[in-house]
Amino acid sequence: MRLFSRFLLFNIILVVLISCYSCQSKINGNIDQVQVIAEERFTGRGNPHDVLLKTKIVYSGETVDLKSITIQLHDSDFQQNLKEIQVYYTGNDSIFDERTAINATLLGNKNSNKNILKIKLKGSLTEGENYLWITGSVSEQAQEGDSIIVSLSNIKTKQETCFCDSITAKSHREILLARKLIYAPNDYGSKNYRIPAIITAQDGSLVIATDQRKFNQTDLPEDIDILINRSTDGGKTWSQPQTIAKGSGKGKGFGDAVLACTNEQNGLICAFVGGDGLWESEVQTGKKIRSYFCKSLDNGQTWSQPIEITDFIFGEGCTNPVRKKWKASFFGSGQGLLTSKGRIILVAAIRTDESYSLQNHAVYSDDNGATWHVSEKASEGGDEAKVVELTDGSILMSIRHKGARWFNISTDGGETWQPHVSEWNDLQAVACNGDLIRYSSENKGDSKNRLLHSIPFDTEYRKNVSLLISYDEGLTWSLGKSICPFGSAYSSITVLPDATIGAYLEENFDSENYSMYFMNFSLNWLSNGKDSCK
């Protein structure tokens, strides 16, 4: 919710992204430069045309026909992992949409049945910059953890052959069970998308909530809508977006959604804030950030209109004399908690006075959202926070803080908290939102107690969103894996019915604007083969 600082290194360039400048055997040729950039991000099963190599060709002269391109497949299991290699052309446009290839022309394709493929091309090079994209169709049966490794050998036109020598960049896209781009900047006419939340509904479907930030990436009071998407096949495909809270101008938007199950059959709530921003909120002047929730009783297919619950929390309509004077409140986005006793717990970051300091309080309901209550203070100086229930029934709160992440414990269902927060020295992060959920519990017959925590595992920049595992109810954490070693920020996680893990996160690999990705992987992959759900 708080404004994030733009940092200098949002555009991360890896050393492995090597350029190739080879133009040997030119016969009356005009290729001045070939630059090959290898793709290093994860890919997912069933993706139709994920980029392996991005090739920029600088050409001077009259239009010339392309003849062929030759590539080499280095992965020993390429026949299992790849169905086809394609070559697309986007003219002088340096952007390619992996979901649809809508802005590209297919020049040629070939089944990946040999480790050296010569692909005939039907197309031309024109004066100036030309972009060719070597893409791969990933098999539905691809092996999780394998990598697709491809390099470029040569490009032929009617006039010349350009050989790429031994320094040619190699793609290295590790395969996950799924990796899907849900929203990119300018989708559906909106400039930006941010703030992921994901949950597994009672019927096993996946439900995500996203801020549609129409004109910029900025928080409230900007004009923002809350969108919901569902998947009924484990994240392979997703529904069209459904708007459950629609902004209507500056100071009239909504944002920062948190999803939680209710005790009702097929019940979900999506809580969020709206109106004036966190720092603009001032009760005495009538400007106030407000809290709402929508409810679904069909696992997220349809939703109620927003129901305002601000007066339960703070402000002039609150019956509590202390909270009546508070200035602002907003929920930590991501996944909320439904406890074993049926209590819904969300965490709010509260402005109690004119300062820029925030407190954390649990906001909880024992009647599926009909009424709400506010806990005693859990932290002074915290920010967005998440909660999980421990096996002894206590509630663990993880609190955003730069450096060592804070935590606190409640032994009465989130109503009161220990007087001082503690620190996790093994959870070092930049000040950023993350998510905290339970993966398994011995109380439910599982072999181990496991908690999962997602954070940007870096103390300087918003990058390297990683998933960590605790086997001792949050006392210590071990690094599972980075799920986005590049620019990345907010994340939300859930457990699917098949015991795999789903993550929904913000990534800005090559732009200051975030794209929203869903990822799916097994515990075995996350733990480097050291743990599995069996």
N, C-alpha and C positions, 0 to 999 in steps of 0.2 A: 504493500500500500504506500509506503514512503517513497518519495522520489529517489530514483537510483542515480548515482553519479556516473556520467560518461567517463570511461577510462580510455587511456591511450592505446591499450592493446586489445581492443574489441575485435580487431581484424587479425586473427592468428594465422600466421603462415608457417607451416612446418618445414624443417630443413629437408625432409624427404620429398617435398614437392619440387623436383628437379626440372630445369628447362633443358631442352635438347635443341641445339642449333646445328643441324647437319644438312648440308645441301650438296652431297657428292653426286657425281655423274650427271651434271647439268648439261642438257643438250638444247641449246637455244632456250634455256629455261629462265623463269622469272620469279621463282620462289625465293624470297629474300630471307625468310626466317620461319622456322618451325619451333613452336614452343609447346612442350608436352607437360601437362600438369596432372599428376596422379591423384585419384580420389582415395582418401584414407578413412572416411567415416564408415560406421557400421552399415550393413545392408540387411535385408530380411527375406525370408522365404516368400516365394511367389511374386516378388516385385518385378514388374514387366520390363523396365528399361532403366535400371540404375546406372548412373555414370561411372565408368571405370577410368577413362582417360579423357581429358579435355584438351583439344589440340587447336592452337591458334596458328594459322598460316598467314603470313604477310606476303602478299603477291603483288607484283608490279607488271603490268602488261595487259594485253587484251584478254577477254574471257577465254579460259581453256578448259577442256573437258577433263574430268577425273577418270582414271581407269581402274585403280584398285588400291587397296590398303592391306598390308600384311601385319598381323599381330601374333604374339606368342603368348600362350597360356602356360603359366608356371605352376599352378596348383595341380598336384598329382591326382586329385579327385574332381577335376573340372567337369568330367562327363556326368558325374552325379550332381554336382552343384549348379551347373549352368545348362540351360536349355538352348540358348541362342546368343550370338553376338550381333549387335546392330550398329550401324554407322548413321548418325543423324547430322543434319546441316542446319545451322541457324543464321547463315549469312554473317553479318557483322554484329549480331546480337550475342553477347557473352553470357546470356542466361539460358538455362535449360530446365524445364519443369519435368522432373522424374515421374510425376504421377501420370501425366497425360501425353507428354511430348507434343503438346498442342501447338507450340510455336516453332516446331522443327519439321524438316522434310527427311524422310527415310531414304538414304542413298543406296543402302545395301544391307544384307543380313546373311547369316550362315549358321547352321547348327554347329555347336561346339564339340565336334566329334574327333578333333585332332588338336595336338598342342601347338601346331602352327597353322594359322588360317589365313588364306588369301581371299579377300572379299571383293568381288567386282562392284564397282560404284557407278551409279548413273546420276551425274550431276556435274557442276562446273565450279571453278574458282573465278572470282571477279577481282577487280582492282581493289587493293586495300586489305583490311583484316577479314579473314574467313574462319569460322569456328566449326570444327568437326567434333562430334561427340561419339566416342566408342562406349557403347552401353551393353549391359548384360541382362538377360532374362533369367532370374534366379529360380531354380527348381523348387517346387513345393516340398520335395523330399531332401533338400539340401541339408548338409550336416551342420548343426549348430556348433559354432566355434571354429569351423574351417574358414579359410580366407580365399577370396577370389583375387588372384594375382595375374595381371596382364601387363604386357609392355608392347610398345609400337616398334616394328622393324623397318617398314618403309611406306612411303606414299608415292603413287605413280600418277602422273598426268600424261596427256598425249605427247608432251614435250620433254619430260624429265622424270627421273626417279630420285627421290630424296630419301637417303638412308639415315636412320637414327642409330647412332653407335652405342657403345656399351654403357654410356652414362644415362641412357634413356630412363625416365621415371617409370616405376612400376606401381600399378594400383595395388592396394592392399585393403580390401573391404571384408572385414570379418562378418560372418553370417550369424544373425540372431533368428529366433523363431518368428519375429515380426519387427519391422521398423517402418512406420508409415508417417508420412507428412500429412498432418490434419489441416493446418492452416499456415499459409505463407502471407507475407505482406501483400496487400492489394487484392486478396481473395474477396469475393462478394462485394467489391467496391469499398472495402475498408482498408485504411492505410496500415493498421497494426492489429496484432493479437497478442495477448499476454495472459498470465495468471492461470496456470493449470490446476484442475482438481479432477480426481478420478476415484471411482468406487465400484465395487462389484455388488450388483443388486441381488435381491433374494432369489431371483430366477436364474442367476448366473450371468446375466448380461452385464456389459460394461457401460458405465455412464460417465461422461466427462462434461465439465463445465469450463468455459473459457470467457475471458473478457474480450469483446469485440470493441477495440479502441479505434473509433472510426477515423479520427483525424491526426492522431499522434500517439506516442507510447505513454503519455502522461497519465497519472492517477486522477481520481476525482479531485475537483469538480468537473472534469472533462465529460464530454458526451460519450457514454459507454453503454453497450448492451451486454447482457449475460446470455450466452448461447449454451445449449445442451445438444450433445450427440450421443448416440447409442450404438453399440455393437453386439450382435447376437452370435458371432462366430469367433469369439476370442480376440477381437481386434484386427482381423484380416480385412474386414470391410466396415464402413461406418455410415450411419444415416446422414441425411442432410441436416444442417443446423436448425434447431428450433429456438426461437427467442422467447425466454420466459420473463425477462425484465428489459423493457425497451427504453433507452434514454431519449430525451426530446430536447436536447440543447445543453449548453454549459450550465452546471449546477442542477441538472435534472437527469443525471445518468446514474448507473449502478455498477458495482464492481466488487472484486475480491470474494469470489464464491467459495464456500466450503460445503462439502457433501457428507451426509450421514444417513444411515439407515434408521428407521423408526421401529417400534414394536408392532406396528400394524402389518397386516398381510400385504406384501409387495410394497411396503412404505419406504419412501425416501424424503428427505428434506434437502433443499439447497438454500443456505443462508448467505446473506451478502449485505453490503451497505449501499447507500445511495445519497444523492443530493450534494451538499457541500463537502468539501474535502476535509481531511483530518486536521490540517493546520488552519483552515478557514473557519472551522466550526466555532461558533460562539453563541452559547445559549441565550445570553441576555439580549442579543441583537436580533434574535429570531432565526439566525443562520445556524443550521445544525446538520451535521452528518447523521443519517438515520439508518437503523438496522431493520432488515426484513428477512422473511423466508418464504419460499414456495414449497408446496407439498405435492408429492406424486403418490398415488396408490396403485400404480400399475408399472412399477419398476422403471419409471422415468419416461414412459411413453407420452403421458399428458401431465400437465402441471396446473396447480391453482394459480390465481392471480397473487402478486406479492402481498404478504400480510405483514404489517408493520409491528415491530416489537420493541421499538426504541424506549418506550416508557417503562418497560420492565427493567431496563439497564441503567439509564441515566436521563438527566434533563429535567426541564420544568414539570413534565408530566409524571415523573417518578415519585413514588410515595416515600422512598428512603431519603431522609434529610441530607445525608452526606452525598449520596450519588446524584441528588437533585442539582448540585452545583458543579458536577463534572462537565467537562467541555466537549469530549468526543470519545467515540469508541468504534473500533472496526475489528472484524474477525480475521484470524489467521487463515488464509486460504489453503485449500487442499482437502484432506480427509478428516472428518470429525469422528467422534467415538460414540458408539452405543455400548454401554457396559453390560456385564452379565446380569445385572439387576434391572436393566431396562432404562437406565438414565442416559439421555443424550447430552454429551458434553462437547462444547466448542470453547475456544479460547479467544478472548478479546484483548486487544492492546488499548489501553485507556489513557486519555489525557485528563488528568484530574484538575489541572490548573493552567496558568498561562505559559508555563515552561515548555520546552521541547522534549521533556522526559516522558516516557511512557511506563505504565504499570501493566502487568498481566493479571487477569482475573478469569477464572472459568465462568462460562455462562451455560447453565444447564436446565434441562426440562425433564420432569418425571411423568408428563402426560402427553407425550408426542407433539410438543410444541404449543399446546393450549396456553400454558403459562411458563414463564422463565424466571430463573433466579441467578444471582451473581455471588460468586464466592468471595472469601477474603483475599487479600493481595497475595499473589504467588511470586511476583518479582517486582523490583524497583529498577527501572532503566532497561527493561527488556523490550521485546518487539514481538513480531509474529511468533506464535508458539503452537505446538501440537501436543496431544495427550494420547496415552495408550494405557490399557489396564494390565497390571502385572498379575502373576498367577496367585498372589496372596490377596488380591482384591484391591490393593492400593493403586493409585493413579500416578503415573510418571508424566511430567511435563517437560518437554524440550523447548528451549527458548533461544530465539535468534540473538546472536551477540558476536561481534567481531573477535576472532581469536578462538579461545576455548569456549565451546558452546555451553550454555548454562542449563541446569536442570533443577527440578524441585519435585517433592513427593507429597501426596495427600493420602491419608489413611482413612478418610471419611467420605469417599466418593467424590472428591473435588471441592468440598465445601470450605475446608481450611487447608493451609499449606505450612510447611516448615518455615520458620522465621527468616531464614537466609537461603539463597540459592547456592548450589554447588557447581563445580566446573568439571567438564569432561576433557581431560588433557589429550585424549586420543580422538577427539572430534574437533579438529581445528578447521575453521571456515571463515570466509569473508562474511560480513553481515548480510545475510540473505535468508529467505524462506526455504524450508525443506519439508520433508514429511516423515512421520513416525508411525509405523503400524506393527501389528503382531503377525508373524508368519505361521507360527505353530505353538502348541501348548501341550505339555504333558497332562494337564487337567482334562484335555479333550482326547487323550489317547495317542497323541503324537510321540515320536521317539525322543524329541528334544524340545526345549523351550527356545524359541528364536524370535528376536525382534529385528526389524529392518529400519534403517534410517537413511534418507537421501539428503545430501548437502553438496554445495560446491566445495570440493576439498582443496581449497586454496585460500590463503589468508590475505592476498592482495587484490585479486581480481575475481569477477564473476565468471568462472570457467571450471571445467573438470567436475561436473556433477557426478557424484559417485554414490554407490550403495554400500552401506556398511552393515555388518551383522553382529548382534550380541547374543551370546549363549548363556549369559548369567543375569538376565532380566535388567539389562541396561547398566550394569556396573562397569563393564568394559566393552569396547568395540574393536572389531578387526576389519581392515579394509577388504571388502569383497572385491569390487572392481569399479573402475571408472566406466560410466555408461555414456559419457560425452566429454572427452579430454579437451575439447575446444571451448570457445565461448559459450557459456550456458548459465542459467540462473535458477528460477523457481522450478520446483519439481513436485510431483505427487505420485504415490505408489499404491498398488493394491495387489491382492492375491487372487488369482483366477481359480475357477472350480477344479482345474486339472493340476493345481498346486504350482503352476508357473507364476511368474511375477510380471506385472504390468507396470510400466512407468509412463507418465505423461509429463513432458518437460519443455522448457524454453531453450532454444539453441540459436546462437548467432555466429555461425561459422565464418562467414565472409561478408557480414554486414552488421551495422549497428542495430538493425531491426530484427526482432526475434521471429523465428518460425516455431510452430508447435508440433512436436513429434510424439507418437506413441511407440513404445518399445516393449517387446515381450521376450523373456528369456527364462531359463530354468535355474533352479537353485544350484544344480550341478555346475552349470556354466559360471554362475556368480562366484562360487567358492573354488573355482579352478579344479573341479573334480574331487574336492575334499569332503563334500557334503551333498546329500540328496534327500529328497522328501520320503524315500522308502524307509 
